[in-house]
Amino acid sequence: MNIEKTEKKHFIENEEGKIVAEITFVHAGVSRVIIDHTFVDESLRGQKIASKLVASVVEEMREQDKKIVPLCPFAKAEFERKKEYQDMLA
């Protein structure tokens, strides 16, 4: 499954072009983004897709030298679980 990227979200589409998983974020100034929503369709649950979406945003923001505010409950839990994300917290 390929994760597609836009300026405000990373997502996965099914064969019909329907978004079946996404993580959205908003830019907060020039040095931060706020992760505000994560969604995974029931058909993909249990495959760690949401974790992969969070990792995708973390990787992109690392490249852009931006910090992250994880407001979405899932993203917040991921940041609490993964020590390797701590340096990315705003």
N, C-alpha and C positions, 0 to 999 in steps of 0.2 A: 504494500500500500504506500502510495506516494503522498507525502504531506505537501500540499500546495501552500503558498505564502502570498499574502498581500500586506499592505502597510499596517493593517489593523487586525489581521487574524491569520491563523494557520488552520488548515482544514483538510479533510479527506472526503472525496466524492466517490460514490458508487459508480457502477458501469453506466447508469442512466444519467449521471451528472448531478444527482441529488447529494447535498452535503449530509454525511452520516456521522461526522465528528468534527468538532471545531473548538478552538480556544481563541477568545477575543481579548484585545488589550487596547488601551488608549494611551497616547503619549501625554506625559505630564511634564511639560517643559522640555528642555533639550537633553536632559541626562537621565530621565526616568520614564518607565512605562508602568501602567497599572493593569494587571491581569484581572479582568472582571467577570469572565464567564468561561466555563468549560462544558462541553456537551459531547456525549457519545451515544449513538443509537443503540437500542437494546440488542440488535443483531451483532454488535461488535463488543459487547460487554465481556469482561473477563480476559481480554487480550492485551491489557495494559496500554491501550490506545491513548487514554487521557494522560498517562505518564509520559508517553512519547511526545505528545503535543506540548506538554510543559517543557520537556527537555529541548524541543525544537525552538521554543521561544527563548529559553535560557541561552542556548547556543548563539542564536542571532543577536541577542542583546549583549552577550560577551564580545562578539565581533564589533558591535557598534559602541562599546564602552558605556553602556547604559545600565542602570540599576533597575530592579523590579520591586513593585509593591504588589504582593499576591493577595488581592481582596477576595477573589473567588475561593470558596471553602475548600475545593479540591486542591487548587494550586497552593493555598496556604498550608494544607496538610503535607503536600509534597515537599515544600520548603522545610517544614519541620522534620520530616523523615530523612532528608538527604543533606548530609553535611557538606557535600560538594557544591551545594547551591548557596550556602551561607554568605559567601563573598558577593553574591548578586543582590542581596537584600538592600533596599533603599532605606 
